[in-house]
Amino acid sequence: MDQTERQLRIDLAACYRLVALFGWDDLIFTHISARLPGPEHHFLINPYGMMFDEITASSLVKVDLQGNKLDSSAADINPAGFTIHSAVHAARRDAACVLHVHSVNGVAVSAQEQGLLPLSQHSIFVLASLAYHDYEGVALEADEKPRLVRDLGDKRFLMLRNHGLLTVGRSVAEAFVAMYFFEASCMMQVRAQSGGVLLRHIGAEIVAGAERQWQAVTHGAGGGLAWPALLRKLDRKNPGYRD
């Protein structure tokens, strides 16, 4: 493989292990994908059956939009994962990485009728680019794809109601850091609600300016500003993802 694919595999394997390290994984379930450069929409996804903290660069499976494997891997892929990720990669040229989790806090908020509320500084960055998709059962049917794509639109964050969280990034780093803010916002909301007191909401005018503030805080680098530090953390805690 060329160096571009090699680096993408390393970043995606690191992302899987970071998801496990942060406690967002769900045994072998959920999925993260990264699209390879080129017009074919080929992408990498996890081998179905491996825990996220044991995934390596070489274990990732390369597939096309029809679900055909394009490498010598003997592993299967998660059929629900393929449905979701193939839909987004086909529709969004900016979707270099698609990250989906069933985090406990994320699922808890996805079951709330009002969804994510403007209760924290973290939440305003999510609310500035958030969409919702109603639950239709396990994502196994191809006819759900157009509705998923329609609901996501051009947003960076998607709350799958009664199901979990999804982020889209221009890089693996951007999708991961977006998920950090998404899950953290949900955790803060659940904890604030547990206090049983009237909650103070952040004003709509502040939420409206959050995207501009996000670009300023990250120096326009998206998740790339934090990514090297995250990799150093992973190298201390769970090295081996580059194999």
PyMOL commands that set and color helices and strands:
alter all, ss='L'
color gray80, all
select helices_A, chain A and resi 3-21+52-54+57-59+79-91+104-110+121-127+142-152+172-194+204-208+210-217+222-225+227-237
alter helices_A, ss='H'
color red, helices_A
select strands_A, chain A and resi 31-35+43-45+61-63+97-101+130-133+157-160+164-169
alter strands_A, ss='S'
color yellow, strands_A
deselect
rebuild
show_as cartoon
